[in-house]
Amino acid sequence: MKMIKTYRLFFSSVAFGILLWMFTFLFLPVDVTEKVSPKTIFFSVSCYVSLVLGFLVYKFKVKQSKPLTDNSSFFKYVTIFLLCCFVMRWVDLFVLREVSLFDNAIANRRQSEMNTYKSNIVFALASMFKALYFFPFVIALKGKFRINFNTICAVALLAFPLVEAIVFGSRKPFFELFLILIISIFYYKKTKINLKTISVVLVSVVALLTISVALLFNRESNRKASQNVQNEIINGRYNDMLTPKKKVLNYFEDTTVPSISKKYALIILQSGQYITHGFFEFNHIINNPDLEVTKGAYTFYPFIKILNKIGLTKEFKPVNPSPREFVYLTAFGSVFLDFRWFTLLFFFLFGFVQRYVYDKSFSNIIHAPLLIYLAIINVFLPILNYVRGAGIYPIVGFIFLSGAYYYYLKKANEKSTNT
């Protein structure tokens, strides 16, 4: 019990992800089109067991860091650096790739892809490091920094990824920001759960659904040739594995139901399918004997992409051996494509790494943001692989940032000793 209390963020994030999936599936009005294989269940449960065992196997002895008198200076440098990364990213998008806030999301995606050759390694690195946008906010929250210009900039940074989200019609940054705020504030501020906090969360969820409705319908109306976007979404590929029940389809066909009600019902239905269908996509491929083993190229393709940018590889093409070409296969299914049953070892090591970060976070402020990000990954384990693609950037960026932090710490302590 003491272990669970001490490491409550790890255990609660894992448990919340499982419960979110189970309750969503329980109340989702859909029919499963393929029988679930016992192998799928066994593999998923084994991955969870491996993750927890990896977390429990070793307790790291954390050496208390010497206090850094001007910790706020490093915080300021990181904030300025990230602001510069976003400026470079926007130059890459709006100048080199010629996307526009006044074009629709589909046109911007095509334009960005068409002009990707104009970008270079410098802009690619800026794109990677901007993924640390929430680090200053979490550091300020944990360190209880006073409100000043630097902390205001740290809060402002949280909104910067939303520019790109609007340009490309992506809903993920909005949900990620919501989770970062909720987890960080509840964990580091120890906010009490009462009527006020519940009301704030519910209002935020409604706002997220509204944004999601707007982005989805706007994006799909420009993608589809048909004018009936609602039918296009209802008959989308999500429904191949999880088909809406007849009463749901009748609801959308009922002309007496207000259009706005249908839109919110549709986004709730699709969100439920989004949360649950990855498990059934994984179930669809797990017994396929012809499935290619990608040896890390599926999950960790951004590294190959960077090598291509600096000219070490001749061509770059993302690998997706899944017959249906879906990327939502749960985190376990995604890594299964790369390593098959060695996935269990992967999640054991992932649990081991999480324990290291958790133990270090007790005495070192630089690990606090990564701890929050790992909790988000845990929540999404039964839904999708959050570290696939650009999701790995915060972890890679953290490695460089922590190296810079320890160097800064060393120099500051040397200066203090000499003085």
Contacts in CASP RR format, 6 or more apart in sequence:
PFRMAT RR
TARGET T0000
AUTHOR 0000-0000-0000
METHOD contacts of the structure
MODEL  1
MKMIKTYRLFFSSVAFGILLWMFTFLFLPVDVTEKVSPKTIFFSVSCYVS
LVLGFLVYKFKVKQSKPLTDNSSFFKYVTIFLLCCFVMRWVDLFVLREVS
LFDNAIANRRQSEMNTYKSNIVFALASMFKALYFFPFVIALKGKFRINFN
TICAVALLAFPLVEAIVFGSRKPFFELFLILIISIFYYKKTKINLKTISV
VLVSVVALLTISVALLFNRESNRKASQNVQNEIINGRYNDMLTPKKKVLN
YFEDTTVPSISKKYALIILQSGQYITHGFFEFNHIINNPDLEVTKGAYTF
YPFIKILNKIGLTKEFKPVNPSPREFVYLTAFGSVFLDFRWFTLLFFFLF
GFVQRYVYDKSFSNIIHAPLLIYLAIINVFLPILNYVRGAGIYPIVGFIF
LSGAYYYYLKKANEKSTNT
3 56 0 8 1.000
4 11 0 8 1.000
7 55 0 8 1.000
7 355 0 8 1.000
7 358 0 8 1.000
9 183 0 8 1.000
9 187 0 8 1.000
9 358 0 8 1.000
9 371 0 8 1.000
9 375 0 8 1.000
10 55 0 8 1.000
10 354 0 8 1.000
10 355 0 8 1.000
10 358 0 8 1.000
10 374 0 8 1.000
10 375 0 8 1.000
10 378 0 8 1.000
13 183 0 8 1.000
13 374 0 8 1.000
13 375 0 8 1.000
13 376 0 8 1.000
13 378 0 8 1.000
13 379 0 8 1.000
14 48 0 8 1.000
14 51 0 8 1.000
14 52 0 8 1.000
14 378 0 8 1.000
14 381 0 8 1.000
16 379 0 8 1.000
17 378 0 8 1.000
17 379 0 8 1.000
17 380 0 8 1.000
17 381 0 8 1.000
17 382 0 8 1.000
17 383 0 8 1.000
18 48 0 8 1.000
18 382 0 8 1.000
20 275 0 8 1.000
20 379 0 8 1.000
20 382 0 8 1.000
21 275 0 8 1.000
21 276 0 8 1.000
21 279 0 8 1.000
21 382 0 8 1.000
21 383 0 8 1.000
24 272 0 8 1.000
24 275 0 8 1.000
24 276 0 8 1.000
25 275 0 8 1.000
25 276 0 8 1.000
28 242 0 8 1.000
28 269 0 8 1.000
28 272 0 8 1.000
28 273 0 8 1.000
28 276 0 8 1.000
29 244 0 8 1.000
29 245 0 8 1.000
29 247 0 8 1.000
29 248 0 8 1.000
29 269 0 8 1.000
30 242 0 8 1.000
30 243 0 8 1.000
30 244 0 8 1.000
30 245 0 8 1.000
30 248 0 8 1.000
30 273 0 8 1.000
31 242 0 8 1.000
31 243 0 8 1.000
31 244 0 8 1.000
31 245 0 8 1.000
32 241 0 8 1.000
32 242 0 8 1.000
32 280 0 8 1.000
33 240 0 8 1.000
33 241 0 8 1.000
33 242 0 8 1.000
33 243 0 8 1.000
33 280 0 8 1.000
34 241 0 8 1.000
34 280 0 8 1.000
34 283 0 8 1.000
34 284 0 8 1.000
36 280 0 8 1.000
36 283 0 8 1.000
37 283 0 8 1.000
37 286 0 8 1.000
37 287 0 8 1.000
39 286 0 8 1.000
39 287 0 8 1.000
40 279 0 8 1.000
40 282 0 8 1.000
40 283 0 8 1.000
40 286 0 8 1.000
43 286 0 8 1.000
43 332 0 8 1.000
43 333 0 8 1.000
43 336 0 8 1.000
43 343 0 8 1.000
44 279 0 8 1.000
44 282 0 8 1.000
44 330 0 8 1.000
44 332 0 8 1.000
44 382 0 8 1.000
46 344 0 8 1.000
47 331 0 8 1.000
47 332 0 8 1.000
47 343 0 8 1.000
47 344 0 8 1.000
47 347 0 8 1.000
47 381 0 8 1.000
48 347 0 8 1.000
48 381 0 8 1.000
50 344 0 8 1.000
50 345 0 8 1.000
50 347 0 8 1.000
50 348 0 8 1.000
51 347 0 8 1.000
51 348 0 8 1.000
51 350 0 8 1.000
51 351 0 8 1.000
51 354 0 8 1.000
51 381 0 8 1.000
52 351 0 8 1.000
53 348 0 8 1.000
54 348 0 8 1.000
54 349 0 8 1.000
54 350 0 8 1.000
54 351 0 8 1.000
54 352 0 8 1.000
54 355 0 8 1.000
55 351 0 8 1.000
55 352 0 8 1.000
55 354 0 8 1.000
55 355 0 8 1.000
56 355 0 8 1.000
57 348 0 8 1.000
57 352 0 8 1.000
57 355 0 8 1.000
58 352 0 8 1.000
58 355 0 8 1.000
59 355 0 8 1.000
59 359 0 8 1.000
60 355 0 8 1.000
60 356 0 8 1.000
60 359 0 8 1.000
60 360 0 8 1.000
62 359 0 8 1.000
62 360 0 8 1.000
62 362 0 8 1.000
62 363 0 8 1.000
62 364 0 8 1.000
63 363 0 8 1.000
64 363 0 8 1.000
65 363 0 8 1.000
65 364 0 8 1.000
65 409 0 8 1.000
66 409 0 8 1.000
66 413 0 8 1.000
68 74 0 8 1.000
68 409 0 8 1.000
68 412 0 8 1.000
68 413 0 8 1.000
69 412 0 8 1.000
69 416 0 8 1.000
70 412 0 8 1.000
71 365 0 8 1.000
72 145 0 8 1.000
72 150 0 8 1.000
74 405 0 8 1.000
74 408 0 8 1.000
75 136 0 8 1.000
75 139 0 8 1.000
75 140 0 8 1.000
75 145 0 8 1.000
75 150 0 8 1.000
75 154 0 8 1.000
76 150 0 8 1.000
77 408 0 8 1.000
78 132 0 8 1.000
78 135 0 8 1.000
78 136 0 8 1.000
78 139 0 8 1.000
78 401 0 8 1.000
79 136 0 8 1.000
79 150 0 8 1.000
79 153 0 8 1.000
79 154 0 8 1.000
79 157 0 8 1.000
81 129 0 8 1.000
82 129 0 8 1.000
82 130 0 8 1.000
82 132 0 8 1.000
82 133 0 8 1.000
82 135 0 8 1.000
82 136 0 8 1.000
82 157 0 8 1.000
83 153 0 8 1.000
83 157 0 8 1.000
84 126 0 8 1.000
85 126 0 8 1.000
85 127 0 8 1.000
85 129 0 8 1.000
85 130 0 8 1.000
86 126 0 8 1.000
86 130 0 8 1.000
86 133 0 8 1.000
86 157 0 8 1.000
86 160 0 8 1.000
88 122 0 8 1.000
88 123 0 8 1.000
88 126 0 8 1.000
89 123 0 8 1.000
89 126 0 8 1.000
89 127 0 8 1.000
89 130 0 8 1.000
89 164 0 8 1.000
90 163 0 8 1.000
91 123 0 8 1.000
92 119 0 8 1.000
92 123 0 8 1.000
92 126 0 8 1.000
92 127 0 8 1.000
93 99 0 8 1.000
93 112 0 8 1.000
93 164 0 8 1.000
93 167 0 8 1.000
94 100 0 8 1.000
96 115 0 8 1.000
96 118 0 8 1.000
96 119 0 8 1.000
96 123 0 8 1.000
97 111 0 8 1.000
97 112 0 8 1.000
97 115 0 8 1.000
97 116 0 8 1.000
97 118 0 8 1.000
97 119 0 8 1.000
98 111 0 8 1.000
98 115 0 8 1.000
99 108 0 8 1.000
99 111 0 8 1.000
99 112 0 8 1.000
99 167 0 8 1.000
100 108 0 8 1.000
100 111 0 8 1.000
100 167 0 8 1.000
101 166 0 8 1.000
101 167 0 8 1.000
103 111 0 8 1.000
104 218 0 8 1.000
104 219 0 8 1.000
104 222 0 8 1.000
105 167 0 8 1.000
105 168 0 8 1.000
105 169 0 8 1.000
105 170 0 8 1.000
105 215 0 8 1.000
105 218 0 8 1.000
105 219 0 8 1.000
105 222 0 8 1.000
106 219 0 8 1.000
106 222 0 8 1.000
106 223 0 8 1.000
107 222 0 8 1.000
108 167 0 8 1.000
108 168 0 8 1.000
109 168 0 8 1.000
112 168 0 8 1.000
119 309 0 8 1.000
120 309 0 8 1.000
121 306 0 8 1.000
121 309 0 8 1.000
121 310 0 8 1.000
124 305 0 8 1.000
124 306 0 8 1.000
124 309 0 8 1.000
127 390 0 8 1.000
127 393 0 8 1.000
128 302 0 8 1.000
128 306 0 8 1.000
128 393 0 8 1.000
128 396 0 8 1.000
128 397 0 8 1.000
129 393 0 8 1.000
129 397 0 8 1.000
129 400 0 8 1.000
130 160 0 8 1.000
130 161 0 8 1.000
131 390 0 8 1.000
131 391 0 8 1.000
131 393 0 8 1.000
131 394 0 8 1.000
131 397 0 8 1.000
132 369 0 8 1.000
132 393 0 8 1.000
132 394 0 8 1.000
132 397 0 8 1.000
132 398 0 8 1.000
132 401 0 8 1.000
133 157 0 8 1.000
133 158 0 8 1.000
133 160 0 8 1.000
133 161 0 8 1.000
134 157 0 8 1.000
134 158 0 8 1.000
134 177 0 8 1.000
134 180 0 8 1.000
134 184 0 8 1.000
134 369 0 8 1.000
134 372 0 8 1.000
134 373 0 8 1.000
135 369 0 8 1.000
135 398 0 8 1.000
135 401 0 8 1.000
136 150 0 8 1.000
136 153 0 8 1.000
136 154 0 8 1.000
136 157 0 8 1.000
137 154 0 8 1.000
137 155 0 8 1.000
137 157 0 8 1.000
137 158 0 8 1.000
137 180 0 8 1.000
137 184 0 8 1.000
138 180 0 8 1.000
138 184 0 8 1.000
138 188 0 8 1.000
138 368 0 8 1.000
138 369 0 8 1.000
138 372 0 8 1.000
139 145 0 8 1.000
139 154 0 8 1.000
139 365 0 8 1.000
139 366 0 8 1.000
139 368 0 8 1.000
139 369 0 8 1.000
140 150 0 8 1.000
140 151 0 8 1.000
140 154 0 8 1.000
141 184 0 8 1.000
141 185 0 8 1.000
141 188 0 8 1.000
141 189 0 8 1.000
141 368 0 8 1.000
142 188 0 8 1.000
142 365 0 8 1.000
142 368 0 8 1.000
143 365 0 8 1.000
145 151 0 8 1.000
158 177 0 8 1.000
158 180 0 8 1.000
158 181 0 8 1.000
161 173 0 8 1.000
161 176 0 8 1.000
161 177 0 8 1.000
162 173 0 8 1.000
162 174 0 8 1.000
162 177 0 8 1.000
164 170 0 8 1.000
164 173 0 8 1.000
165 171 0 8 1.000
165 172 0 8 1.000
165 173 0 8 1.000
165 174 0 8 1.000
165 215 0 8 1.000
166 215 0 8 1.000
169 215 0 8 1.000
169 218 0 8 1.000
169 219 0 8 1.000
170 215 0 8 1.000
171 211 0 8 1.000
171 212 0 8 1.000
171 215 0 8 1.000
171 216 0 8 1.000
174 208 0 8 1.000
174 211 0 8 1.000
174 212 0 8 1.000
175 208 0 8 1.000
176 376 0 8 1.000
178 204 0 8 1.000
178 208 0 8 1.000
179 376 0 8 1.000
179 379 0 8 1.000
180 372 0 8 1.000
180 373 0 8 1.000
180 376 0 8 1.000
182 201 0 8 1.000
183 372 0 8 1.000
183 375 0 8 1.000
183 376 0 8 1.000
184 372 0 8 1.000
185 191 0 8 1.000
187 372 0 8 1.000
187 375 0 8 1.000
188 368 0 8 1.000
191 197 0 8 1.000
209 264 0 8 1.000
209 267 0 8 1.000
209 268 0 8 1.000
209 271 0 8 1.000
212 267 0 8 1.000
212 271 0 8 1.000
213 263 0 8 1.000
213 264 0 8 1.000
213 266 0 8 1.000
213 267 0 8 1.000
216 233 0 8 1.000
216 267 0 8 1.000
216 270 0 8 1.000
217 229 0 8 1.000
217 263 0 8 1.000
220 229 0 8 1.000
220 232 0 8 1.000
220 233 0 8 1.000
221 229 0 8 1.000
224 232 0 8 1.000
226 232 0 8 1.000
230 252 0 8 1.000
230 262 0 8 1.000
230 263 0 8 1.000
230 266 0 8 1.000
233 266 0 8 1.000
233 270 0 8 1.000
234 244 0 8 1.000
234 249 0 8 1.000
234 252 0 8 1.000
234 266 0 8 1.000
237 324 0 8 1.000
237 326 0 8 1.000
238 270 0 8 1.000
238 273 0 8 1.000
238 274 0 8 1.000
238 277 0 8 1.000
239 273 0 8 1.000
240 324 0 8 1.000
241 277 0 8 1.000
241 278 0 8 1.000
241 280 0 8 1.000
241 281 0 8 1.000
241 284 0 8 1.000
242 273 0 8 1.000
242 276 0 8 1.000
242 277 0 8 1.000
242 280 0 8 1.000
244 269 0 8 1.000
248 269 0 8 1.000
251 257 0 8 1.000
251 262 0 8 1.000
251 265 0 8 1.000
252 262 0 8 1.000
252 265 0 8 1.000
252 266 0 8 1.000
274 328 0 8 1.000
274 383 0 8 1.000
275 383 0 8 1.000
276 383 0 8 1.000
277 328 0 8 1.000
278 326 0 8 1.000
278 328 0 8 1.000
278 329 0 8 1.000
278 330 0 8 1.000
278 383 0 8 1.000
278 384 0 8 1.000
279 330 0 8 1.000
279 382 0 8 1.000
281 322 0 8 1.000
281 324 0 8 1.000
281 326 0 8 1.000
281 328 0 8 1.000
281 329 0 8 1.000
281 330 0 8 1.000
282 329 0 8 1.000
282 330 0 8 1.000
282 332 0 8 1.000
282 333 0 8 1.000
282 336 0 8 1.000
284 323 0 8 1.000
284 324 0 8 1.000
285 291 0 8 1.000
285 322 0 8 1.000
285 323 0 8 1.000
285 324 0 8 1.000
285 329 0 8 1.000
285 333 0 8 1.000
285 337 0 8 1.000
286 333 0 8 1.000
286 336 0 8 1.000
288 323 0 8 1.000
291 321 0 8 1.000
291 322 0 8 1.000
291 323 0 8 1.000
291 337 0 8 1.000
292 319 0 8 1.000
292 321 0 8 1.000
292 337 0 8 1.000
293 337 0 8 1.000
293 338 0 8 1.000
293 339 0 8 1.000
293 340 0 8 1.000
294 319 0 8 1.000
294 321 0 8 1.000
294 337 0 8 1.000
294 338 0 8 1.000
295 338 0 8 1.000
295 339 0 8 1.000
296 338 0 8 1.000
296 339 0 8 1.000
297 304 0 8 1.000
297 319 0 8 1.000
297 338 0 8 1.000
298 319 0 8 1.000
298 320 0 8 1.000
298 321 0 8 1.000
298 334 0 8 1.000
298 337 0 8 1.000
298 338 0 8 1.000
298 388 0 8 1.000
299 334 0 8 1.000
299 335 0 8 1.000
299 337 0 8 1.000
299 338 0 8 1.000
299 385 0 8 1.000
299 387 0 8 1.000
299 388 0 8 1.000
299 389 0 8 1.000
299 392 0 8 1.000
300 338 0 8 1.000
300 388 0 8 1.000
300 389 0 8 1.000
300 392 0 8 1.000
301 318 0 8 1.000
301 319 0 8 1.000
301 389 0 8 1.000
302 389 0 8 1.000
302 390 0 8 1.000
302 392 0 8 1.000
302 393 0 8 1.000
304 313 0 8 1.000
304 316 0 8 1.000
305 316 0 8 1.000
307 313 0 8 1.000
308 314 0 8 1.000
308 315 0 8 1.000
308 316 0 8 1.000
320 327 0 8 1.000
321 337 0 8 1.000
322 329 0 8 1.000
322 337 0 8 1.000
327 334 0 8 1.000
327 384 0 8 1.000
327 385 0 8 1.000
327 388 0 8 1.000
328 383 0 8 1.000
328 384 0 8 1.000
329 336 0 8 1.000
329 337 0 8 1.000
329 384 0 8 1.000
329 385 0 8 1.000
330 381 0 8 1.000
330 382 0 8 1.000
330 383 0 8 1.000
330 384 0 8 1.000
330 385 0 8 1.000
331 377 0 8 1.000
331 380 0 8 1.000
331 381 0 8 1.000
331 382 0 8 1.000
331 383 0 8 1.000
331 384 0 8 1.000
331 385 0 8 1.000
331 386 0 8 1.000
331 387 0 8 1.000
332 343 0 8 1.000
332 347 0 8 1.000
332 381 0 8 1.000
332 382 0 8 1.000
333 343 0 8 1.000
333 385 0 8 1.000
334 384 0 8 1.000
334 385 0 8 1.000
334 388 0 8 1.000
335 343 0 8 1.000
335 346 0 8 1.000
335 347 0 8 1.000
335 385 0 8 1.000
336 343 0 8 1.000
339 345 0 8 1.000
339 346 0 8 1.000
354 374 0 8 1.000
357 367 0 8 1.000
357 370 0 8 1.000
357 371 0 8 1.000
357 374 0 8 1.000
358 371 0 8 1.000
360 367 0 8 1.000
361 367 0 8 1.000
361 368 0 8 1.000
361 370 0 8 1.000
361 371 0 8 1.000
366 401 0 8 1.000
366 402 0 8 1.000
366 405 0 8 1.000
367 402 0 8 1.000
369 394 0 8 1.000
369 398 0 8 1.000
370 394 0 8 1.000
370 395 0 8 1.000
370 398 0 8 1.000
373 394 0 8 1.000
373 395 0 8 1.000
376 386 0 8 1.000
377 386 0 8 1.000
377 387 0 8 1.000
380 386 0 8 1.000
387 395 0 8 1.000
END
